[in-house]
Amino acid sequence: MTDLAALSLAEAAAAVRTGAATALALLEACRANRDRANPKLNATIWHDDAGAEAAARAADAAVAAKAPLGKLHGVPLAHKDMYYQAGRPCTCGSLIRKDFVPAVTATAIERLHAAGATVWGGLNMAEFAQNPTGHNRHYGDCHNPWSLAYIPGGSSSGSGASVAARFNYAALGSDTGGSIRLPASACGVTGIKPTQTRVSRYGAMPLSFSHDNVGPLARTARDCALLLGVIAGHDPKDPTSADLPVPDYEAALTGDLRGVRIGLAETYFLDGADPPVVAAAEQALRVLAGRGAIVSRIRLPLMDAVAAYGGVVSRVEASAIHAQWLRERPGDYATHLSGRLYPGLAIPATYYIESLSRRGPVLRAFAREVFANVDLIASPTIRTMLPSLAETDIDHGPPGTETRFMAVSANTRPFNYLGLPAISIPCGFDPDGLPIGLQLAARPFAEARLLAAADAYQRDTDWHTRLPPVLAP
């Protein structure tokens, strides 16, 4: 019999609905992999095994009673530990919120629950979602399932590692500068950052009001389409959420890319890129061309402005959110986090207002010049071969470590300032045996097109099905 933990999210949900597997059997299969791999990965912060078992038994009872079932009925999940769940821990990967128990539940979690999913724990993450590597001084660093010495990507490090190691069918991450796409790339899974207002952010610990996004990491593009269809849509609790109809993302997965124009971004995104990474991205585009896509190389405008303005906005907003704790509990932050937050307090308000006010005009100019010629922008998700945890430990590394640290998210940050949707899919391995990700970005609210391209690619490749060495006997 197929190992139940190896099923995709869509397959696992179908197995419960059809009676091919029980919710309890799914949970036990995932827990077996977790007990085997997680002592090496450190991908979790807390578990609720008793609660998860009770929820699984209740789900199985509903199936037996022929009750109405949601799209995710009985599927056990765990999420980045920054999503509020009433009565359950929410550490945000920090010492400051070590004992925090929220009284409300995040809208994204509520929608997953309404679809029948259950929650068995909270996943490791960068402290307050503020690094791209997976380091965490309070709960221990998370490790890459393909090679433990390397970064798993951040800040949704436990989300990427747990999905890759087959003890979690999917996980919510958050993305303020790449924190969904980076662990997806580093761990060899699929992750989508929607258009910024596509998914409610209510009940998710904020980092930057203007850059934060809620989205899923999963094994396949189809899984991401299923999850996004569940969590997307307007939420009265989040007035910034878009009041637009939610497309049927799964229906868009036809495998047909005829006429879809994809441009490999040469400007900025390939600066200092390692040849094996570029070669993998170029080969991925050839696969997409085989599905009918029209592939070209493009140059992007205004990238210096995007990088400069985006940096100002994210630093100022993060500092404002943390201002009281910075005054009252400065010693409870990791050194690198303090080093990023305090300078934000010194940035003049005029710089911040300018950076915000230029966002609309820059996006309009960017869209006018780019999306008139292509439908999707392609690039490596991480432009270099994956660095090790030691090489990016800016709290303890030698001078220059910060440069390696910041390079990890160089290709993902621009799409947060622009607010554009972007997806990362596995497209190969580097010479060290670490995953490489292809990033695709689109015009606002074109998530269906992104998912269709990702799914078409995964029909012709098997990178997303490969098992990491952490699961080897």
C-alpha positions in Angstrom: 0.0 0.0 0.0 1.2 3.5 -0.8 2.7 5.3 2.2 -0.1 7.6 3.2 2.4 10.3 4.3 3.8 10.4 0.7 0.4 11.4 -0.7 -0.1 15.0 -2.0 -2.6 17.1 -0.1 -5.2 16.6 -2.8 -4.7 12.9 -2.8 -4.9 12.7 1.0 -8.1 14.7 1.1 -9.6 12.5 -1.6 -8.6 9.3 0.3 -10.5 10.4 3.4 -13.6 11.5 1.4 -13.8 8.2 -0.5 -13.0 6.0 2.5 -9.7 4.8 1.0 -8.0 6.0 4.2 -9.0 7.3 7.6 -8.1 10.7 9.0 -6.4 8.8 11.9 -4.3 6.8 9.5 -3.1 10.0 7.8 -2.2 11.5 11.1 -0.3 8.3 12.3 1.6 8.2 9.0 2.7 11.8 9.3 3.5 11.4 12.9 5.8 8.4 12.1 7.7 10.5 9.6 7.9 13.4 12.1 9.3 11.2 14.8 11.9 9.9 12.4 13.0 13.2 10.7 12.2 16.0 13.1 14.9 15.3 15.7 17.3 16.2 12.9 15.4 19.0 11.4 13.9 20.9 14.4 11.0 22.0 12.2 8.4 22.2 15.0 7.9 24.4 18.1 4.9 22.7 19.7 2.8 19.6 19.2 -0.8 18.7 20.3 -0.9 15.0 19.6 -3.8 14.3 21.9 -5.9 17.1 20.3 -4.9 15.9 16.9 -6.0 12.4 17.6 -9.3 13.5 19.0 -9.9 15.7 15.9 -9.0 12.8 13.6 -11.4 10.4 15.3 -14.2 13.1 15.1 -13.4 13.4 11.4 -13.7 9.7 10.8 -17.0 9.6 12.7 -18.3 12.3 10.4 -17.4 10.2 7.4 -19.0 7.1 8.9 -22.2 9.2 9.6 -22.2 10.4 6.0 -22.1 14.0 7.1 -21.3 16.8 4.6 -17.5 16.9 4.1 -15.3 19.8 3.3 -12.5 19.8 0.6 -9.9 19.1 3.3 -11.9 16.9 5.6 -9.8 15.0 8.1 -6.4 16.2 6.7 -3.9 16.9 9.5 -1.8 20.1 9.1 0.6 22.2 11.0 1.4 25.9 10.3 4.0 28.5 10.9 3.8 29.5 14.5 2.5 33.0 13.9 -1.1 32.2 13.1 -3.4 32.9 16.1 -5.5 30.0 17.2 -7.7 30.7 20.2 -6.5 28.9 23.3 -3.4 27.5 21.6 0.3 28.7 21.8 1.6 31.2 19.3 5.3 32.0 19.9 6.0 33.8 16.7 9.4 32.1 17.0 10.3 34.6 19.8 11.1 34.7 23.4 8.8 37.7 23.9 5.8 35.7 22.9 6.9 32.4 24.4 3.9 32.2 26.6 1.4 34.0 24.4 -2.0 32.3 24.0 -4.3 34.3 21.7 -8.0 34.7 22.2 -8.8 34.9 18.5 -8.2 32.7 15.5 -6.7 33.8 12.2 -9.2 33.9 9.3 -7.0 31.7 7.2 -7.0 29.1 9.9 -10.8 29.4 10.4 -11.3 28.8 6.6 -9.1 25.7 6.7 -11.0 24.4 9.7 -14.3 25.1 7.8 -13.0 23.0 5.0 -12.4 20.1 7.4 -8.6 20.4 8.0 -7.2 19.8 11.5 -4.1 21.2 13.2 -1.5 19.1 15.1 1.1 21.7 15.9 3.1 24.9 15.3 6.2 25.1 13.1 9.6 26.6 13.6 10.2 30.0 12.1 12.6 32.9 12.1 12.1 35.1 15.1 9.2 37.4 14.3 9.5 36.2 10.7 12.6 38.3 10.1 15.3 36.3 8.4 15.5 34.3 5.2 17.7 31.5 6.5 16.0 29.5 9.3 18.2 30.6 12.2 16.5 30.9 15.5 18.4 31.5 18.7 15.4 30.8 21.0 14.0 27.5 19.6 17.1 26.3 17.7 17.9 26.6 14.0 15.8 24.7 11.5 17.7 22.4 9.1 17.4 21.5 5.5 16.0 18.0 4.8 18.3 17.6 1.8 21.5 18.4 3.9 21.3 19.3 7.5 24.2 21.8 7.4 22.3 24.1 4.9 19.6 26.7 5.3 16.0 25.6 4.9 15.1 29.1 3.9 13.1 31.4 6.0 11.2 32.8 7.6 8.7 29.9 7.1 11.5 27.4 7.7 9.5 24.8 9.5 6.8 25.0 6.9 9.2 24.2 4.0 11.1 21.5 5.9 8.0 19.7 7.3 6.3 19.5 3.9 9.5 18.3 2.2 10.1 15.7 4.9 6.6 14.2 4.4 5.2 14.8 7.9 3.0 17.7 6.8 0.8 17.7 3.8 0.9 21.5 3.5 1.4 24.5 5.7 0.6 28.2 5.9 3.6 30.5 5.6 3.9 34.2 5.5 5.8 36.3 2.9 7.0 39.8 3.6 10.2 39.5 1.6 10.1 36.0 0.3 9.3 33.9 3.3 7.0 31.5 1.5 9.0 31.3 -1.7 12.5 30.9 -0.1 11.8 27.8 2.0 9.8 26.4 -0.9 12.9 26.8 -3.1 15.4 25.6 -0.5 13.4 22.6 0.5 12.2 21.5 -2.9 8.5 22.2 -2.5 5.9 24.6 -4.0 4.9 27.9 -2.4 2.8 30.8 -3.6 2.7 34.4 -2.5 -0.6 35.7 -3.7 -1.4 39.3 -4.6 -1.1 41.1 -1.4 -4.8 41.7 -0.7 -6.0 38.3 -2.0 -5.9 36.5 1.4 -7.0 38.0 4.8 -4.1 38.8 7.2 -6.4 38.9 10.2 -4.9 37.0 13.1 -1.4 36.7 11.6 1.4 38.4 13.5 2.3 41.4 11.4 5.8 42.4 10.2 5.2 45.0 7.6 1.7 46.3 6.9 2.5 47.1 3.3 4.4 43.9 2.4 2.9 41.0 4.4 1.2 38.2 2.6 -0.5 34.9 3.7 -0.1 31.9 1.5 0.5 28.1 1.4 3.5 25.8 0.9 2.7 22.3 -0.4 4.1 19.5 -2.5 2.4 20.4 -5.8 0.9 23.4 -7.6 -2.4 21.5 -7.5 -2.2 21.4 -3.7 -1.5 25.1 -3.6 -4.5 25.8 -5.9 -6.7 23.8 -3.6 -5.5 25.7 -0.5 -5.6 29.1 -2.1 -9.2 28.5 -3.2 -10.0 27.7 0.5 -8.3 30.7 2.2 -8.7 33.5 -0.4 -11.4 36.0 -0.5 -12.6 39.2 1.3 -12.8 39.2 5.1 -14.6 41.9 7.0 -12.1 41.5 9.8 -9.3 42.6 7.4 -10.5 45.8 5.6 -7.4 45.6 3.4 -8.5 42.3 1.9 -9.7 42.5 -1.7 -13.5 42.3 -2.3 -13.2 40.3 -5.5 -14.5 36.9 -6.6 -12.2 34.0 -6.0 -11.5 32.0 -9.2 -11.7 28.2 -9.4 -7.9 27.8 -9.3 -8.0 24.1 -9.7 -10.1 24.4 -12.9 -7.3 26.5 -14.4 -4.9 23.5 -14.3 -5.3 22.3 -17.8 -1.7 21.7 -18.8 -2.1 24.0 -21.8 0.3 26.9 -22.0 -0.2 27.7 -25.7 0.3 31.4 -26.2 1.4 32.2 -22.6 4.4 34.6 -22.8 7.1 34.0 -20.3 10.1 36.3 -20.0 13.4 35.4 -18.2 14.3 38.5 -16.3 17.9 39.5 -17.0 17.9 42.8 -15.2 18.8 42.5 -11.5 17.6 38.9 -11.0 20.6 37.3 -12.6 23.2 39.7 -11.0 25.8 37.5 -9.4 23.8 34.4 -10.1 25.6 31.0 -10.0 25.8 29.2 -13.4 24.1 25.9 -12.1 21.2 27.9 -10.9 20.8 29.9 -14.1 21.1 26.7 -16.1 18.3 25.0 -14.1 16.0 28.0 -14.7 16.7 28.0 -18.4 16.0 24.3 -18.7 12.8 24.8 -16.8 11.7 27.4 -19.4 12.5 24.9 -22.2 10.0 22.5 -20.5 7.4 25.2 -20.3 8.0 26.0 -24.0 7.3 22.4 -24.7 3.8 23.0 -23.3 3.3 25.9 -25.7 4.7 28.8 -23.8 6.5 31.6 -25.7 9.7 32.2 -23.9 12.0 35.2 -24.3 14.6 37.2 -22.3 13.5 40.5 -20.9 14.9 43.5 -19.2 13.0 45.1 -16.3 12.7 48.8 -15.5 12.9 50.6 -12.2 14.6 47.8 -10.2 16.8 50.2 -8.3 13.8 52.2 -7.2 11.9 49.0 -6.2 14.8 47.8 -4.1 15.4 51.2 -2.4 11.8 52.0 -1.7 10.9 48.5 -0.6 13.8 48.5 2.0 12.6 51.7 3.5 9.0 50.6 3.9 9.7 47.2 5.4 12.3 48.6 7.9 10.1 51.5 9.1 6.9 49.4 9.5 8.7 46.6 11.3 10.3 49.1 13.7 6.9 50.7 14.4 5.3 47.3 15.1 8.1 46.4 17.6 8.7 49.9 19.1 7.2 49.2 22.5 9.1 45.8 22.9 12.3 47.5 21.7 12.0 49.9 24.5 10.8 47.4 27.2 12.5 44.1 26.2 15.6 45.0 24.0 17.6 42.0 25.4 15.0 39.5 24.2 15.8 40.0 20.5 18.5 38.1 18.6 21.4 40.4 17.7 20.7 40.4 14.0 17.0 41.2 14.6 17.9 44.2 16.8 20.4 45.3 14.1 17.5 45.4 11.6 14.8 46.9 13.8 16.6 49.8 15.5 17.8 51.5 12.3 14.2 51.7 11.1 13.5 54.0 14.0 16.0 56.5 12.5 14.6 56.6 9.0 13.0 60.0 8.4 9.2 60.0 8.0 9.6 61.9 4.7 11.6 58.9 3.3 8.9 56.5 4.4 6.1 58.6 2.9 8.0 59.0 -0.3 8.5 55.3 -0.6 4.8 54.6 0.0 3.6 57.3 -2.3 5.8 56.0 -5.2 4.5 52.5 -4.9 1.5 53.0 -7.2 3.3 55.0 -9.9 6.2 52.5 -9.9 3.9 49.5 -10.2 1.9 51.2 -13.0 5.1 52.0 -14.9 6.5 48.5 -14.3 3.3 46.8 -15.4 3.0 49.1 -18.5 6.5 48.2 -19.7 6.6 44.6 -18.7 3.2 43.1 -18.9 2.5 44.6 -22.3 5.2 42.1 -23.5 4.9 39.1 -21.3 2.3 37.4 -19.1 4.8 35.9 -16.6 8.2 37.0 -15.3 10.7 34.1 -14.6 13.8 34.0 -12.5 15.6 31.8 -10.1 14.0 32.0 -6.7 17.4 32.1 -5.0 20.0 33.3 -7.4 23.0 31.5 -5.8 23.7 28.0 -4.8 22.2 27.4 -1.3 24.5 28.6 1.5 25.0 26.7 4.8 23.7 27.8 8.1 27.2 28.7 9.2 27.8 30.9 6.2 24.7 32.9 6.9 24.9 33.1 10.7 25.2 36.9 11.0 25.1 36.9 14.8 28.4 34.9 14.9 29.9 35.0 11.5 32.9 37.1 10.3 32.4 40.5 8.5 30.8 39.9 5.1 28.4 37.3 6.4 25.5 39.8 6.1 26.1 40.0 2.4 25.6 36.3 2.0 22.6 36.5 4.3 20.9 39.3 2.3 21.6 37.7 -1.0 19.3 34.8 -0.2 16.2 37.0 -0.6 17.4 39.4 -3.3 15.2 37.9 -6.0 12.0 37.6 -3.9 11.9 41.0 -2.1 10.9 43.1 -5.2 7.6 41.4 -5.7 6.5 42.3 -2.1 7.0 46.0 -2.7 5.2 45.7 -6.1 2.5 43.6 -4.5 2.6 41.1 -7.4 1.7 37.4 -7.0 4.7 35.0 -7.3 5.3 31.2 -7.0 8.3 29.1 -6.5 8.5 25.5 -7.9 11.4 23.0 -7.7 13.3 22.8 -10.9 16.5 20.8 -10.2 19.4 20.4 -7.8 22.8 22.2 -7.5 26.1 20.4 -7.4 25.8 20.1 -3.7 22.6 18.2 -4.0 20.4 21.1 -2.8 17.2 22.1 -4.5 16.9 24.9 -7.0 13.6 26.9 -7.4 12.1 28.6 -10.4 10.2 31.8 -9.5 7.3 33.0 -11.7 5.5 36.3 -11.1 2.4 37.8 -12.7 0.2 40.9 -12.8 -2.1 41.5 -9.8 -4.7 38.7 -9.2 -3.3 36.4 -11.9 -2.7 33.6 -9.4 -4.6 31.2 -11.7 -2.1 31.8 -14.5 0.8 31.2 -12.1 -0.7 28.0 -10.8 -1.5 26.8 -14.4 2.1 27.3 -15.5 3.5 25.6 -12.3 1.1 22.6 -12.7 2.0 22.2 -16.4 5.7 22.1 -15.5 5.1 19.5 -12.8 3.3 17.3 -15.3 6.5 17.0 -17.2 9.0 16.8 -14.4 9.5 14.9 -11.2 11.6 17.3 -9.0 8.6 17.8 -6.7 8.2 14.1 -6.1 11.7 13.3 -4.9 12.3 12.4 -1.3 15.0 14.1 0.8 17.8 12.1 2.4 16.5 12.9 5.9 13.9 10.1 5.2 16.5 7.6 4.2 16.8 4.5 6.5 
